[in-house]
Amino acid sequence: MGYSLSLLTIQSADPDAALSTLNIIRTGQSCEYACEQLTGYALPQGWYLVVANRCDHSFLRPDVLGTLSQGNRIVACSIEERVMFSSAEEWAAGTMAWWVAHSGEHDLTDLKVSGTLPPGFQSMADALVAKQEQESGKAAGVDHYFDIPLNAAKAITGFKHDEVAHGVDYKKFDLLKETTARKHRQPWWKVWQ
């Protein structure tokens, strides 16, 4: 099957205030990583991680990231392993600093980038591109390009969704809850409604 996640990491002196901006609260209960619709964790490097069990959570919208980044540094990721899609972006002071995305469903070497990429990005990306070529490039049975956006985020926050991060207790994530009812969303496939 594979992960379908939205990750939002917030570097803030007051993570609860940042969560409040998103209409999200901590419930006071613990749960396992990514086993509930919305979970969170205070990472050892000073970031607060929010995990949603779908790749397109509303907190990934540019208007939301722009607002939240007014007083916080933000790194966000979208992950859909079933179609080998991954993206990562960093926001600060209301502006996107950089964005990287890979959509490997039809092209294993697809990679889109924008903005001023973080230090070390190019050497990390070059190493994964070389690894892909060693595995037979586009004909390979593995997709190393998928990790490029996610490794860019990890270089900043210290967290990647499918790796064990030092100092993180994966059984003691915060159970989070949205405090406002969402508008009814029509399924994407019901274009006639």
C-alpha positions in Angstrom: 0.0 0.0 0.0 2.2 2.9 1.2 2.0 6.2 3.0 -0.3 9.0 2.1 0.7 11.9 4.4 0.8 15.6 4.8 3.7 16.8 7.0 3.9 20.2 8.5 6.9 21.2 10.6 6.8 24.4 12.5 9.8 26.1 14.1 8.1 28.2 16.8 8.7 29.3 20.4 5.0 28.6 20.9 3.8 25.5 18.9 0.3 25.7 20.5 -0.2 29.2 19.2 0.9 28.1 15.7 -1.5 25.1 15.9 -4.3 27.5 17.0 -3.7 29.4 13.7 -4.6 26.1 12.0 -7.6 25.5 14.3 -5.8 22.5 15.7 -5.4 21.6 19.3 -3.6 18.9 21.3 -6.1 16.6 23.0 -3.8 15.5 25.8 -3.9 11.9 24.5 -1.0 10.0 23.0 -1.1 7.7 20.0 1.3 6.1 17.5 2.8 7.9 14.6 0.5 8.3 11.6 -2.1 5.9 13.1 -4.8 8.6 13.5 -6.1 11.3 11.2 -4.0 14.0 12.8 -1.0 13.6 15.1 1.9 15.7 16.3 5.3 15.6 18.0 7.8 18.0 19.4 11.0 17.1 17.5 14.3 17.3 19.3 15.7 20.0 16.9 13.1 22.6 18.0 10.4 21.8 15.4 6.8 20.7 16.0 5.6 18.1 13.5 2.0 17.8 12.4 1.1 14.6 10.5 -2.2 14.2 8.6 -3.1 10.8 7.2 -3.7 12.1 3.6 -1.4 13.8 1.1 -3.6 16.9 0.5 -4.5 18.3 3.9 -5.7 21.9 3.8 -2.7 23.1 5.9 -0.6 22.5 2.7 -2.5 25.3 0.8 -0.3 28.3 -0.1 -2.6 30.8 1.7 -2.4 28.7 4.9 1.4 28.3 4.7 1.8 32.0 4.0 -0.3 33.0 7.0 1.3 30.5 9.4 4.8 31.5 8.2 4.3 35.1 9.2 5.8 34.4 12.6 7.2 30.9 12.1 9.6 29.0 9.9 7.7 26.3 8.1 8.7 23.1 6.2 5.8 21.2 4.6 5.7 17.9 2.7 3.1 16.0 0.7 3.7 12.3 0.3 1.6 9.8 -1.8 3.6 6.6 -2.2 1.0 4.8 -4.2 1.8 7.0 -7.2 5.4 7.9 -6.1 4.6 11.6 -5.5 6.5 13.7 -3.0 7.0 17.4 -2.5 8.6 19.7 0.0 8.7 23.4 0.5 9.9 26.0 3.0 8.1 29.2 4.0 9.2 32.1 6.1 7.8 35.6 6.6 4.8 34.8 4.5 6.8 33.8 1.4 7.8 30.5 -0.1 11.6 30.2 0.0 11.8 27.0 -2.1 9.8 24.1 -3.5 10.7 20.7 -4.8 8.4 18.1 -6.3 8.7 14.6 -7.8 5.9 12.8 -9.6 7.2 9.4 -10.5 4.0 7.7 -11.7 4.8 8.3 -15.4 8.4 9.4 -15.3 10.9 8.2 -12.6 13.2 11.1 -13.3 10.6 13.9 -13.0 11.8 16.7 -10.7 10.6 20.2 -10.5 12.3 22.9 -8.4 11.7 26.5 -7.6 13.3 29.2 -5.4 16.6 29.3 -3.5 17.2 25.7 -2.5 18.7 24.9 0.9 22.5 24.4 1.3 23.6 20.9 0.4 20.6 20.3 -1.8 22.4 20.0 -5.1 25.0 17.5 -3.8 22.2 15.4 -2.2 20.1 15.5 -5.4 23.1 14.6 -7.5 23.9 11.6 -5.4 20.4 10.3 -5.7 20.3 10.9 -9.5 23.6 9.0 -9.8 22.1 6.2 -7.7 19.0 6.1 -10.0 21.3 5.8 -13.1 23.2 3.0 -11.4 19.9 1.2 -11.0 19.1 1.5 -14.8 17.6 5.0 -14.8 14.0 5.2 -15.9 13.8 1.4 -16.3 14.8 0.8 -12.7 12.5 -0.9 -10.3 13.2 1.7 -7.7 12.5 5.5 -7.6 15.4 7.4 -5.9 14.0 10.7 -7.2 11.1 10.3 -4.8 13.5 10.9 -1.8 14.9 14.2 -3.2 12.2 16.5 -1.9 11.9 14.6 1.4 15.6 14.6 2.0 15.7 18.3 1.5 13.1 18.7 4.2 14.9 16.2 6.5 18.2 18.2 6.1 16.4 21.1 7.8 14.0 19.5 10.3 15.7 16.2 11.0 12.6 14.2 10.1 11.7 11.9 7.2 8.4 10.0 7.2 9.9 6.5 6.6 13.1 6.7 8.7 13.6 6.5 12.4 14.6 9.9 13.8 16.9 10.0 16.8 15.0 11.1 19.9 11.5 10.5 18.6 9.2 8.1 20.4 6.9 6.8 17.7 4.4 5.4 20.2 4.0 8.8 22.0 2.8 11.2 19.3 0.2 13.8 20.4 -3.3 13.1 19.2 -4.5 16.3 17.5 -8.0 17.5 16.8 -9.3 20.2 14.4 -11.5 22.6 16.4 -13.7 23.8 13.6 -16.0 21.8 11.3 -14.7 21.7 7.8 -16.9 22.6 4.9 -18.2 19.6 3.1 -15.8 18.7 0.4 -17.1 17.1 -2.7 -15.1 14.1 -3.9 -12.7 15.0 -6.7 -14.3 12.6 -9.0 -17.8 14.1 -8.8 -17.2 16.9 -11.3 -20.9 17.2 -12.1 -21.8 18.4 -8.6 
